[in-house]
Amino acid sequence: MVNLLEKLKNHAAQQPEKTALIGREANGEQVTVSYAELWRDVKALGDVLRGWEASCLALMAENGIAWAKVDLAALLAGVTVIPVPTFFSAAQIEHLLETANVDVLVGNWHHLRRAPDAGLAGLPCYFNKSDKSAGSARTSSEALAKITFTSGSTGAPKGVKLSAGLIDAVTQSLADAVSQENRPERHLVALPLSTLLENITGIYVPLYLGLETVVVEGYEIGLRGSSSFSAEQFAHAMVRYQPESLVITPMFLMALVSLGTQNPETVASLKFIAVGGAKVPAALLTRAEQLGLPVYEGYGLSECGSVVSFNSPKNRRAGSVGKPLPHCGISLSSEGEILVSGASMLGYIGEEPQGDKAIGTGDLGRFDKDGYLYVTGRKKNLLITAFGRNVSPEWIEAEAMAFPHLRQMVVMGDGCAVLSAVVSTNNQPLALAEMAQLNALLPDYAAIGHVVFTSPFHLQSGLLTPNGRPKRARFADQFSKHIPANYRIYSQRKSITFSVDSAATATAQG
């Protein structure tokens, strides 16, 4: 992170009084931090980490000033950072710690049930020294700067190892893409900073450019966990902080469109809105454009350091995810799979190094004659929710096999605010009760919010393959009309709604 840290140092010298961060300290105090203050604190915290001889730290905390300071201090001290999503389940956190060999835990690790060993930026710290640490995976050419764990498409998310050089390259590409003529001066962090996309675009890019960032806890933005959202709270945050830029998922864009329709003044400050994490419906983009919202769709993945293509004020084409950024190359395989080169992770934890091989994204795409990339589908069954969370339906279906009334279940909900499940059972009340128990075992983004009851799958023509596997495209065709509309905003995730596919049931019984 040489470029970013050098920029931060220069801003502290050249514009020391300019605001860098606005938000809350770990004790809840609302503060404004100047560039000079931020650089001073980052250096001091970096010295503490060096004194601890830390090699790898796991940071699990809500968005805030402390999160940003610890992250930057670790980068300065050459300590590998693992951002831990607060919405991870206990099993996922245990898997992460076992896999990554962390030696310092920073933040909200209450489940350890012991007193902290120290503090860092007001956050409790616990020493977890081990003989092997993630730092041992450093390469001779570039430091292992960050290990980002995927959002958990399965119960055991993979740790993606990223070099300082790659993160710097992504940061610089995105900073260069920002228009200088109408440059935003205040960014509002809307997504969890444990998300690589927001970590880079919400902290690194604004600091690289010498701008200011508002970084407050998710509840102030309207986001709790990873998949519970309050549009009303989001509106309050927009009015209070008057941001000029946002990086959001389609769910937030839906809320912005709603706000802009009801009260245009709430979104009038915005100059730049980047949207990604999931496919954005064309109708939603059209509505945003009609309202005058400056929306730019992009595309990327953690294995490539986040963003690899992007619509910018200079290069923009509706329906595409923009042109490849300068730090990487994008090509298509003979099958149409999107391949990314020049922006590769170091590898997954516990697996062989990636090397210089192109990354196969699993997404299908095409280029138009002017070089704009379009994502047309996916090779696998992966679902991406409207919150940008990747979920493997097979994972949830396998977990459901432990419940007698959920053993015939297919998970749906690509692009939706909540996941749905098509279930065949002879006892609907018991199935709903078991679904609540299943949800309690899953991270919130993988919870089932709606159930469609239907007749036994094998009695319905074309739903299963000869060996009994679900034909997912057929399920989507037949049952999509029963699941909640895409991008419907839910403020509560505890209740489970349901509907009955009476036509299929009647056909099977007849």
C-alpha positions in Angstrom: 0.0 0.0 0.0 2.9 2.3 -0.7 1.0 4.7 -3.0 -2.0 5.1 -0.6 0.1 5.6 2.5 2.4 8.1 0.7 -0.7 10.0 -0.5 -2.1 10.0 3.1 1.3 11.3 4.4 1.4 14.0 1.7 -2.2 15.2 2.4 -1.4 15.4 6.1 1.5 17.8 5.2 -0.2 19.8 2.5 -3.7 20.1 3.9 -3.4 19.2 7.6 -6.6 20.8 8.7 -8.8 19.3 6.0 -11.3 16.7 7.2 -10.4 13.1 6.4 -13.0 11.2 8.4 -16.4 12.0 10.0 -18.0 9.4 12.3 -17.9 7.9 15.7 -14.9 6.7 17.8 -15.1 3.3 19.5 -16.7 4.9 22.6 -19.5 6.3 20.5 -18.3 9.9 20.4 -19.0 11.8 17.2 -15.8 13.3 15.9 -14.2 14.9 12.8 -10.7 13.8 12.1 -8.3 15.9 10.0 -5.7 14.5 7.7 -2.9 15.6 10.1 -4.7 13.9 13.0 -5.4 10.7 11.0 -1.8 10.3 9.9 -0.5 11.0 13.5 -2.9 8.3 14.9 -2.1 5.8 12.1 1.6 6.1 12.7 1.2 5.7 16.5 -1.0 2.6 16.1 1.4 1.2 13.6 4.2 1.5 16.2 2.0 -0.4 18.7 1.5 -3.2 16.2 5.2 -3.4 15.5 5.9 -3.5 19.3 3.5 -6.5 19.6 5.4 -8.1 16.7 2.0 -8.8 15.1 2.0 -10.7 11.9 -1.7 -11.1 11.2 -4.8 -9.4 12.8 -8.4 -10.1 12.5 -10.6 -7.0 12.7 -14.3 -7.5 13.6 -16.0 -4.3 14.4 -18.9 -2.1 13.2 -18.1 0.6 10.7 -16.4 3.6 12.4 -13.3 5.7 12.8 -11.6 3.0 14.8 -12.1 0.4 12.0 -10.4 2.7 9.5 -7.5 3.7 11.8 -6.7 0.1 12.7 -6.9 -1.0 9.0 -4.5 1.8 7.9 -2.1 1.2 10.8 -1.8 -2.4 10.0 -1.1 -1.6 6.4 1.6 0.9 7.5 3.1 -1.7 9.9 3.1 -4.5 7.3 0.6 -6.5 9.3 -1.8 -8.7 7.3 -5.4 -7.6 7.9 -8.4 -9.9 7.9 -11.7 -8.0 8.0 -14.3 -10.2 9.6 -17.9 -9.5 8.7 -20.0 -9.0 11.9 -22.8 -11.0 10.3 -20.8 -14.2 10.0 -22.2 -17.1 11.9 -20.3 -18.6 14.8 -19.3 -21.6 12.7 -18.0 -19.3 9.9 -15.9 -17.3 12.4 -14.5 -20.5 13.9 -13.6 -21.7 10.4 -12.0 -18.4 9.6 -9.8 -18.4 12.7 -8.8 -22.1 12.3 -7.9 -21.4 8.6 -6.1 -18.1 8.9 -3.9 -18.7 12.0 -4.5 -15.2 13.4 -2.3 -13.9 16.2 -4.2 -10.7 17.2 -8.0 -10.3 17.4 -9.2 -6.7 17.4 -12.8 -5.6 18.0 -16.0 -7.3 19.2 -14.9 -10.8 20.1 -17.3 -11.1 23.0 -17.7 -14.9 22.5 -14.1 -15.3 23.8 -15.6 -14.6 27.2 -12.3 -13.3 28.7 -10.9 -9.9 29.4 -9.1 -8.1 26.6 -5.3 -8.2 26.7 -4.9 -4.7 25.3 -6.6 -2.0 23.3 -6.2 -0.4 19.9 -7.9 2.8 18.8 -10.4 2.1 21.6 -11.2 -1.4 20.5 -10.4 -4.4 22.7 -7.6 -6.7 21.6 -6.9 -10.3 22.3 -3.6 -12.1 21.7 -3.9 -15.4 19.9 -0.3 -16.2 19.1 0.4 -19.3 17.1 3.6 -20.8 15.6 2.2 -20.4 12.1 0.6 -17.1 11.1 -0.9 -15.7 7.9 2.2 -13.5 7.7 4.3 -16.6 6.8 2.5 -16.5 3.4 4.2 -13.3 2.4 5.9 -13.4 -1.0 9.4 -12.1 -1.8 8.0 -9.4 -4.1 4.9 -8.0 -2.3 3.5 -8.2 1.2 0.4 -10.1 1.9 -1.7 -7.0 2.8 -5.2 -8.4 3.3 -7.1 -11.7 3.5 -10.7 -11.1 2.6 -13.2 -13.9 3.2 -15.9 -14.3 0.7 -19.4 -13.5 1.9 -20.0 -17.2 2.4 -21.7 -18.8 -0.6 -21.3 -21.9 1.6 -20.8 -22.5 5.2 -17.0 -22.4 4.9 -16.1 -19.2 3.0 -12.7 -19.1 1.4 -9.9 -16.7 2.4 -8.7 -14.7 -0.6 -5.0 -13.5 -0.2 -4.4 -10.1 -1.7 -1.1 -8.3 -2.2 -0.4 -4.7 -1.3 0.4 -4.1 -5.0 -2.9 -5.3 -6.3 -4.9 -3.3 -3.8 -2.8 -0.2 -4.6 -3.5 -0.8 -8.3 -7.2 -1.1 -7.9 -7.3 2.0 -5.7 -5.3 4.1 -8.2 -7.5 2.9 -11.2 -10.7 3.9 -9.4 -9.3 7.2 -8.3 -8.2 8.0 -11.8 -11.8 7.2 -13.0 -13.4 9.8 -10.9 -14.2 12.9 -12.9 -12.2 16.0 -12.0 -14.7 18.4 -13.4 -17.5 17.4 -11.0 -15.5 15.6 -8.4 -17.4 14.5 -5.2 -15.9 15.8 -2.0 -17.8 13.8 0.6 -18.3 10.0 0.5 -20.7 8.2 2.7 -19.8 4.6 3.6 -23.0 2.6 3.1 -21.8 -1.0 3.1 -19.9 -2.9 5.8 -16.1 -2.0 5.6 -15.5 -5.8 6.0 -16.7 -5.9 2.3 -13.6 -5.5 0.1 -15.5 -3.2 -2.3 -16.4 -0.6 0.4 -13.0 -1.0 2.1 -11.3 0.2 -1.1 -13.9 2.6 -2.4 -15.0 4.0 1.0 -11.7 4.4 2.7 -8.7 4.0 0.3 -10.0 5.9 -2.7 -11.3 9.0 -0.9 -8.1 9.2 1.2 -6.0 8.7 -1.9 -7.8 11.7 -3.5 -7.7 13.8 -0.3 -11.5 13.8 0.1 -13.6 13.3 3.2 -15.5 10.1 4.2 -18.4 9.7 6.6 -18.0 6.4 8.3 -20.7 5.5 10.8 -22.3 2.2 12.1 -24.6 0.4 9.8 -27.7 1.1 11.8 -27.3 4.9 11.1 -27.4 4.0 7.4 -30.3 1.7 7.8 -28.4 -1.6 7.4 -28.4 -4.2 10.2 -26.4 -7.4 9.7 -26.0 -7.9 6.0 -29.6 -8.3 4.8 -32.0 -6.2 6.9 -32.6 -2.7 5.6 -34.5 0.4 6.7 -35.2 2.8 3.9 -36.4 5.4 6.5 -33.1 5.3 8.4 -31.2 5.6 5.1 -33.2 8.7 4.2 -32.3 10.3 7.6 -28.6 9.6 6.9 -28.8 11.1 3.4 -30.4 14.3 4.8 -28.0 14.5 7.7 -24.7 13.9 5.9 -25.5 15.2 2.4 -23.0 12.8 0.7 -21.8 13.5 -2.8 -20.8 9.9 -3.5 -21.9 6.4 -2.6 -20.9 2.8 -3.5 -24.0 0.7 -3.1 -25.7 -2.6 -4.0 -29.0 -2.7 -6.1 -31.0 -2.7 -2.8 -29.7 0.7 -1.9 -30.3 1.9 -5.4 -33.9 0.9 -5.1 -34.1 3.0 -1.9 -32.5 5.9 -3.6 -34.9 5.8 -6.5 -37.8 5.7 -4.0 -36.3 8.6 -2.0 -35.7 10.6 -5.2 -39.3 10.0 -6.3 -40.9 11.1 -3.0 -38.5 13.9 -2.1 -35.9 14.9 -4.7 -34.0 17.1 -2.2 -32.8 14.1 -0.2 -30.7 12.9 -3.2 -29.8 16.3 -4.7 -26.3 16.3 -3.2 -25.2 13.2 -5.1 -22.6 13.5 -7.9 -21.4 9.9 -8.2 -23.1 6.6 -7.4 -21.3 3.4 -8.1 -23.5 0.3 -8.0 -22.4 -3.3 -8.1 -22.3 -6.6 -6.1 -25.2 -8.0 -8.1 -27.0 -7.6 -11.4 -28.9 -4.3 -11.7 -32.2 -4.6 -13.5 -32.4 -2.4 -16.6 -35.8 -1.0 -15.4 -34.1 0.2 -12.2 -31.3 1.9 -14.0 -33.8 3.5 -16.4 -35.8 4.9 -13.4 -32.6 6.2 -11.8 -31.6 7.9 -15.0 -35.0 9.5 -15.3 -34.5 11.0 -11.8 -31.1 12.4 -12.8 -29.2 10.1 -10.5 -25.5 9.8 -11.6 -25.4 6.0 -11.5 -22.3 4.0 -12.8 -22.5 0.3 -12.8 -19.3 -1.8 -12.3 -18.2 -5.4 -12.0 -15.6 -7.2 -10.0 -14.8 -10.0 -7.5 -12.6 -10.5 -4.4 -10.3 -12.8 -6.2 -9.2 -9.9 -8.4 -9.0 -7.3 -5.7 -12.6 -6.1 -6.2 -13.4 -3.9 -9.2 -12.1 -4.9 -12.7 -14.5 -3.0 -15.0 -16.4 0.2 -14.5 -18.7 2.8 -16.1 -17.2 6.2 -15.4 -18.2 9.8 -16.2 -15.7 9.6 -19.1 -16.8 6.2 -20.4 -20.4 5.1 -19.8 -22.8 2.8 -21.6 -26.2 1.8 -20.2 -26.6 -1.9 -19.6 -22.9 -2.6 -19.6 -20.6 -2.9 -16.6 -18.1 -0.5 -18.3 -14.7 -1.0 -19.7 -11.8 -2.9 -18.1 -9.8 -0.8 -15.7 -6.2 0.0 -16.6 -4.6 -2.3 -14.1 -6.1 -5.5 -15.5 -7.1 -7.3 -18.7 -10.4 -9.0 -19.5 -11.0 -11.7 -22.1 -13.6 -14.3 -22.8 -13.1 -18.1 -23.0 -14.4 -20.2 -25.9 -17.4 -20.8 -23.7 -17.9 -17.1 -23.1 -16.7 -17.1 -19.5 -15.2 -13.8 -18.3 -11.4 -14.2 -17.6 -9.4 -11.6 -15.7 -5.6 -11.3 -16.0 -3.1 -9.0 -14.4 -5.2 -8.6 -11.3 -4.9 -11.9 -9.5 -5.0 -12.9 -5.9 -2.0 -14.5 -4.4 -4.3 -17.6 -3.8 -6.7 -19.0 -1.3 -5.6 -19.9 2.2 -4.5 -23.5 2.3 -4.2 -23.9 -1.5 -1.5 -23.5 -4.0 -0.5 -20.0 -5.0 -2.4 -18.6 -7.9 0.6 -17.3 -9.8 0.0 -15.3 -13.0 -2.8 -17.4 -14.3 -6.0 -15.7 -15.4 -8.9 -15.8 -13.0 -12.0 -17.6 -14.2 -14.9 -15.6 -12.8 -17.7 -18.2 -13.4 -19.7 -15.4 -15.1 -20.6 -15.3 -18.8 -20.2 -12.2 -20.8 -19.7 -10.4 -24.1 -18.0 -7.2 -25.4 -19.6 -4.8 -27.8 -17.7 -3.2 -30.7 -16.5 -0.3 -28.4 -15.0 -2.6 -25.7 -17.8 -2.3 -23.1 -18.4 -5.5 -21.1 -21.8 -7.0 -20.5 -22.5 -9.8 -18.0 -25.0 -12.2 -19.5 -25.2 -15.0 -16.9 -23.3 -17.4 -14.7 -21.9 -20.9 -15.2 -22.9 -22.1 -11.8 -26.0 -22.2 -9.7 -24.8 -19.4 -7.4 -27.4 -16.9 -6.2 -26.5 -13.3 -5.7 -29.0 -11.4 -3.5 -30.0 -7.8 -3.9 -27.6 -7.0 -1.1 -24.7 -8.4 -3.2 -24.3 -11.6 -1.1 -23.2 -14.8 -2.8 -25.2 -17.9 -1.7 -24.9 -21.4 -2.9 -28.4 -22.9 -2.8 -27.0 -26.4 -2.5 -25.4 -25.4 0.9 -28.7 -24.3 2.4 -30.5 -27.4 0.9 -27.9 -29.6 2.5 -28.4 -28.0 5.9 -32.1 -28.4 5.5 -31.8 -32.2 5.2 -31.5 -32.3 9.0 -35.2 -31.3 9.3 -37.8 -33.9 8.3 -40.3 -31.5 6.7 -37.6 -29.6 4.7 -36.0 -32.6 2.9 -37.8 -31.7 -0.4 -36.6 -28.1 -0.7 -35.1 -25.9 -3.5 -33.8 -22.5 -2.7 -34.4 -19.5 -5.1 -34.1 -15.8 -5.0 -31.4 -14.6 -7.4 -31.4 -10.8 -7.3 -34.0 -10.7 -4.5 -34.0 -9.0 -1.1 -34.7 -12.3 0.6 -34.2 -15.9 -0.4 -37.2 -18.1 -1.0 -37.6 -21.9 -0.8 -40.0 -24.2 -2.7 -41.0 -26.9 -0.2 -43.0 -30.1 -0.5 -44.4 -31.3 2.8 -47.5 -32.9 4.4 -47.3 -30.5 7.4 -46.9 -26.9 6.6 -47.0 -25.5 10.2 -44.2 -27.9 11.2 -42.2 -27.0 8.0 -42.4 -23.3 8.9 -41.3 -24.0 12.5 -38.3 -26.1 11.2 -37.5 -23.3 8.7 -37.2 -20.9 11.6 -34.8 -23.3 13.3 -32.8 -23.6 10.1 -32.6 -19.9 9.8 -31.2 -19.7 13.3 -28.2 -21.8 12.1 -27.5 -19.7 9.0 -26.0 -16.2 8.6 -28.7 -13.6 8.1 -28.0 -13.2 4.3 -28.7 -16.9 3.8 -31.9 -17.1 5.8 -35.2 -18.1 4.0 -37.7 -15.3 4.1 -40.5 -16.8 2.0 -41.7 -20.4 1.5 -43.7 -21.7 -1.5 -45.5 -24.9 -0.6 -46.2 -27.3 -3.4 -46.9 -30.9 -4.1 -44.2 -33.6 -4.2 -41.6 -32.7 -6.8 -41.6 -36.1 -8.5 -45.3 -35.8 -9.2 -44.8 -32.7 -11.2 -43.5 -33.0 -14.8 -40.0 -31.8 -15.5 -38.9 -30.6 -12.1 -36.3 -33.3 -11.5 -33.5 -34.9 -13.5 -33.6 -38.8 -13.9 -31.3 -39.0 -10.9 -33.5 -36.8 -8.7 -31.7 -33.5 -8.9 -33.7 -30.3 -9.3 -33.8 -28.6 -12.7 -33.3 -25.1 -11.3 -34.3 -23.3 -14.5 -37.6 -25.1 -14.5 -38.2 -24.3 -10.8 -37.5 -20.6 -11.6 -40.0 -20.7 -14.5 -42.7 -22.4 -12.5 -42.4 -20.8 -9.1 -41.0 -17.3 -9.6 -44.5 -15.8 -9.7 -45.0 -16.9 -6.1 -41.9 -15.3 -4.5 -41.7 -11.7 -3.3 -40.9 -9.2 -6.1 -37.2 -8.3 -6.7 -35.9 -5.4 -4.6 -38.8 -5.3 -2.2 -37.4 -3.7 1.0 -37.7 -5.6 4.2 -37.1 -4.0 7.6 -37.7 -7.1 9.6 -36.2 -10.5 8.8 -37.6 -12.6 11.7 -41.0 -13.6 10.2 -41.3 -16.1 7.4 -44.1 -15.5 4.8 -45.5 -18.3 2.7 -47.7 -19.0 -0.3 -49.2 -22.1 -1.8 -48.8 -23.2 -5.4 -52.4 -24.5 -5.6 -52.3 -25.2 -9.3 -49.4 -27.6 -9.0 -51.0 -29.2 -5.9 -54.3 -29.7 -7.7 -52.6 -31.2 -10.7 -50.7 -33.7 -8.6 -53.7 -34.7 -6.7 -55.9 -35.0 -9.8 
